Amino acid sequence: MSETRPEQTDDPHVVVIGPDGMAVAGGAGGRHSAELSEEEAEETERQITDLVEQPAKVMRIGSMIRQLLEEVKAAPLDEASRARLAGIHRSSIKELEAGLAPELVEELERLSLPFSSDTPSEAELRIAQAQLVGWLEGLFHGIQTAIYAQQVAARAQLEQMRRALPPGMVPSDEALQAAQAARAARAGHPHDEGDDPGRSGMYL
């Protein structure tokens, strides 16, 4: 009786690990998920633009909230200071909502619980400020990860072009940089070559 052996393929399963240690690409059937079509890449860019409609404004407010949190931690606050900080916190959330997509606005409203009084305690202020800072950092980390995935996809597409072209017609690395710059511009987040797309530090 002849033994039937499973058919082997030369297309192994590939998983790409980003600088943050997370799998950012892979593929069913051995295909690299970074090999997105142009339509899929543009759809991802539109989603990023829709999530944060005014990224500069959101980052300015986030930096201000972080500084206020440091002030709350640094020194005791009197009643007038706590009332003022509570007002700034509420107005900051309203300003943030003006620069975010509707689904993010709804999420922020669900998470941002009102203070128990017009003059909250220092502990309440610290919790509220820290929660908002953490939420904003998570938001920008998600956007940064998505942009990194787009860059991986662009490199994979360029490599496909290189393999498809005859000898002597290989595109230069400048073509990849131009494609990445175009993607970042369409997404509303200019690409800085000095930034590490996988870095998970503080963004605010």
N, C-alpha and C positions, 0 to 999 in steps of 0.2 A: 504494500500500500504506500503510495507516494505521499510524502508529507507536504502539506501546503504551508508555505511560509508567508507571513505578511509582507506586502509590497513595501519596499523602502523608497523613500523620496529623498531628493537632494535639497529639499527646502526646509531647513530646521526652523523650530520656533525661536524667535528672537525677542528678547526683552531688553529695552534700553533703560538704564538706571540714571536718573538725573543727579546733579550735585547734592540735592537734599536727601538722597537715598531712596527716593520713591520711583516706582516704575512709571515712566511717562510714555512708553511706547511698547508695542508688542503686536501680535497678530494671530488671528485664527488661521489655521491652514498654513502656518509658517510665513505669513506675510507681515511685513513691518507695518504697524498701524500708523507710523509717521508718514507713510506713502499715501497721503490724502490727495484727493482730487482738488483742483483749483476751486471748485464750487464749495467743497467742504471747508477748505481753509478760509475762504471769504466769509462763509457763514459763521465760523468761529470768531472772526474779527468783528463781525456785526454784533455778535452777542457781547463781546467785551465792551464795545462802544455803547451798547444799550445799558449795560450794567452801571457804568459810571459815566454819566453824560457830561459832567464837569469835573474831571479828575484833579485839575489844579485847585479848584475851590475846595474839594473834599480833603485834599492833603493839607491845605492851609488850616482848615478848621481842625483837622486831626492833630496837627502840630500844636495848635493853641490849647486843645484839650489836654494833651500830654503835659504841657507846661503847667497848666492849672492843677493837674494831679500832683505834680512835684511840689507845687506851692502848698497844697493841702497837707501833704506829708511833712513838709519842712517845719511848719510853725503852727501853733494853735490859732484858731480863728474865733473872733468874737461874733456876736449874733448878727451884726450888720454884714460882716464879711460872708458868713454862711448864707444869708439871704441873697446877697448879690451873686455868689457862685451858683446857687440854685437857679436863679434867673438866667445866668449865662449858659448853664447846662441845657435848660429848656430851649433857649433861642438857638443854641448850637445845633440841636437836633433838628429844629425846623429848617435851618440853613442847609444842613446836610441833606435833608429830604429833597431840597430843590435841585441837587446835583446827582440824585440817584434814580435808578429805574423804579417803576411802581412796585415790583415784587420785592425789591430791597427795602423800599420805604415801609411796606407792610411788615416785613420781618423786623425792622428796627423799632416800629411802633409796638409790636408784640413784646419785644425784649425790654424796652425802656419803660419800666414801671414808674408811676408818679411818686413823688416824695410824700411822706406821711403828713407833712405840714409845710407852710411857706418858708419856715426856717429849719431845714433839716440839720441833723447832727453831723459832726465831722466824719463819723464812720459811714453814714449814709452817703455823703458826698464822695468819699474815697471809693466806695463800692460802685456808685453810679459812674464816676469818671473812669475807673479802671475797666469796667464792663464795656464802656463805649470805646475806649482806646483799644482794647483787645479785639472788639468786633471789627474796627477799622483795619487793624493789622491783618486780621484774617482775610478781609476783603481784598486788600492789596496783594497779599501773598497768593491768593487764588488767581488774580489777574496776572501776576508775574509768572506763575506756573503755566498758565495758558499761553502766554507769549513765548515762553521757553519751548513749549510743545510745537508752536508754529515755526520756531527757528529750526527745530529738529526736522520738521516736515520739509522746510525749504532746503536743508542740506541733503535730505534723501532725494528730493526731486532733482537737485543739481547733479547728484551722483548718477542718477538714472540718465540724465542728459549726456553726461560724460561717457557713459558706457555705450550709449546709442550712436554717438558721433564717430565718424571715421578718424583714424590717426591724423594728428596735425590740426584738428579742429576742436580741441578740448577747451571749453570756456574757462576763463580765469576765476580766481577767487573774488575778484571785484564784482563779478556777476552775482555771486551769492550775497555779498554785502549790499549790493543795490536792491536785490529782492527782499532782503530782511528789512532794509530801510523803508521800502515801499509798503510792506506789510505793517510795520510799526506806525507809519504815518496814517494809513487807512484806519488803524485801530485807535488812533488818537493818543498813542503812547509812544513818543519818539524813543528810538533805541539808542542807548548809550553804550559804546563799546567798552567803557571802563566798568560797567556794572556786571556783576555775576548773576545771571538769570536764575540760578538755583539757590541764592543766598537767602536764608530764612531769618535775617536779623530784623532790627527795628526799621520800619519804613516811614514812620511819622516823625 
